[in-house]
Amino acid sequence: MAPKTILVADDDPSIRSLLKELLSDEGFSVLEASTGAEVVEKVQETGPDLVIMDIRMPEVNGIDALQKVKSISPRTGVLIMTAFGSSSNAIKAMDLGAFNYITKPFELEKIAHDVKLAIQHQDLTAQNEVLQREMSSLLQTDRIVGNSPPMQEVYKTIGKVAKADATVLITGESGTGKELVAEALHYNSNRRSGPLVKVSCAALPETLLEAELFGHEKGSFTGAMAQRRGRFEMADKGTIFLDEIGEMSLATQTKLLRVLQERTIERIGSNLAIKVDIRIVCATNKDLQKLVEQHKFRDDLFYRLNVINVHMPPLRERKEDVPALVEHFLAKHRYSATAQPAAISEDALRRLMEYDWPGNVRELENVVERAVVLSRGQIITSRELPFGEHDSDHEEEGGEEVSGDRSFFKKSVAQFEKDLIMKALRDATGNRSKAAEMLGIYRRLLYAKIKEYGLEGYPPKGH
């Protein structure tokens, strides 16, 4: 792989020489420019990966050069050097797209660290563009996202039954998107101009649920201060969606059965039958057939509800849909109203693909939203995910959990590596370049390991 190219721009030749030596030692290909105009010219000619540029440049100042660099090569990262870290120009440079600014006089280790971060950012951005292209064919305009075979079956069923008035039972685990199916059925039906009324049967106790569904007359029970229409009446000429139907009591099930049979309801406290023109769509995460066998759900109601069944597959059975879902949620949960969707690294996406998602699509959405906040709407890496490599320390093999041997091995290797680095730093009396040479690694890697193991102040002075 060709080395990354960095353009160092400063009117002071000694600074250019110093940075060129540092970056060359780190394995980069280094170009130089002494004026702002020369920066613009070399960016046009070579398209470097990164520009390190002083904010005060001859001919074309750093701010103007930054704007031109970003217009010519948006992918090129820019680090601004300034002797005035709090100046308005430095702040303006960040607003115009500079990755960071470096205050003079600077420490060489700080420069190397900032360059490393900027290059990583460039690499992750490039990876994200590739992933976006790969996922573009999977993206859908509807809220139900996925192109896997199980989801294709869901779409086919919705397409076949949406315009019919037949009762639909949507089954599937919690978080699979059953409510979205109900919405798709309604808005693709001949009732789409009518209301879609949603009721969660698990959210209310039995007495309140009955009043919510059927309405009540004034004075029919304590607290009934006025007549109230129920949800069935409110859904007239439209669709009513009864979520978590398996939580409904047997008494309320009996009243629902009458609605299905006669399409009439009676408000609590009234004997007057009211006709309702509704389509009923229900959803459950329970096995209603098993509840029937346990005498917890009416068998006649079950057969009335289960005219058309749409089963939403769990996310673990359609993991090929994860990239498209992630892209959908990144667009939905932007860091701010005016922000672009966050990006995601290839490694982070891989981890999302490997996870089993017991909470299904709802859990994935929560994880993505959290990661957007933690990454401040920039590039999501594995660090922003609530699970990582440690999840694989207890994998199952042959039906039995692997012991902590793997974890112990990792810790032992890490301790051995730390001890080697400490010895090299002691032998080199703290000279990191010499220590890196003794270890046979790039200084850049040594700096990262020093930070990882908390050895920034090692060895202590006087040792």
HELIX and SHEET records of a PDB file:
HELIX    1   1 PRO A   13  ASP A   25  1                                  13    
HELIX    2   2 GLY A   36  THR A   46  1                                  11    
HELIX    3   3 GLY A   62  ILE A   72  1                                  11    
HELIX    4   4 SER A   88  ASP A   95  1                                   8    
HELIX    5   5 LEU A  108  MET A  135  1                                  28    
HELIX    6   6 SER A  136  LEU A  138  5                                   3    
HELIX    7   7 PRO A  149  VAL A  161  1                                  13    
HELIX    8   8 LYS A  178  TYR A  187  1                                  10    
HELIX    9   9 GLU A  206  PHE A  214  1                                   9    
HELIX   10  10 ARG A  231  MET A  234  1                                   4    
HELIX   11  11 ILE A  245  GLU A  247  5                                   3    
HELIX   12  12 LEU A  250  GLU A  262  1                                  13    
HELIX   13  13 LEU A  288  GLU A  293  1                                   6    
HELIX   14  14 ASP A  299  LEU A  305  1                                   7    
HELIX   15  15 LEU A  315  GLU A  317  5                                   3    
HELIX   16  16 LYS A  319  ASP A  321  5                                   3    
HELIX   17  17 VAL A  322  LYS A  332  1                                  11    
HELIX   18  18 GLU A  346  GLU A  354  1                                   9    
HELIX   19  19 ASN A  360  LEU A  374  1                                  15    
HELIX   20  20 SER A  382  GLU A  384  5                                   3    
HELIX   21  21 GLU A  389  HIS A  394  5                                   6    
HELIX   22  22 ASP A  405  ASP A  427  1                                  23    
HELIX   23  23 ARG A  432  LEU A  439  1                                   8    
HELIX   24  24 ARG A  443  GLU A  452  1                                  10    
SHEET    1   A 5 SER A  29  ALA A  33  0                                        
SHEET    2   A 5 THR A   5  ALA A   9  1                                        
SHEET    3   A 5 LEU A  50  ASP A  54  1                                        
SHEET    4   A 5 GLY A  77  THR A  82  1                                        
SHEET    5   A 5 ASN A 100  THR A 103  1                                        
SHEET    1   B 5 LEU A 196  SER A 200  0                                        
SHEET    2   B 5 GLY A 238  ASP A 243  1                                        
SHEET    3   B 5 ILE A 278  THR A 284  1                                        
SHEET    4   B 5 VAL A 168  THR A 171  1                                        
SHEET    5   B 5 ILE A 308  HIS A 311  1                                        
SHEET    1   C 2 GLY A 215  HIS A 216  0                                        
SHEET    2   C 2 ARG A 228  ARG A 229 -1                                        
SHEET    1   D 2 THR A 264  GLU A 266  0                                        
SHEET    2   D 2 ALA A 273  LYS A 275 -1                                        
SHEET    1   E 2 ALA A 343  ILE A 344  0                                        
SHEET    2   E 2 ILE A 379  ILE A 380  1                                        
SHEET    1   F 2 GLU A 396  GLU A 397  0                                        
SHEET    2   F 2 GLU A 400  GLU A 401 -1                                        
END                                                                             
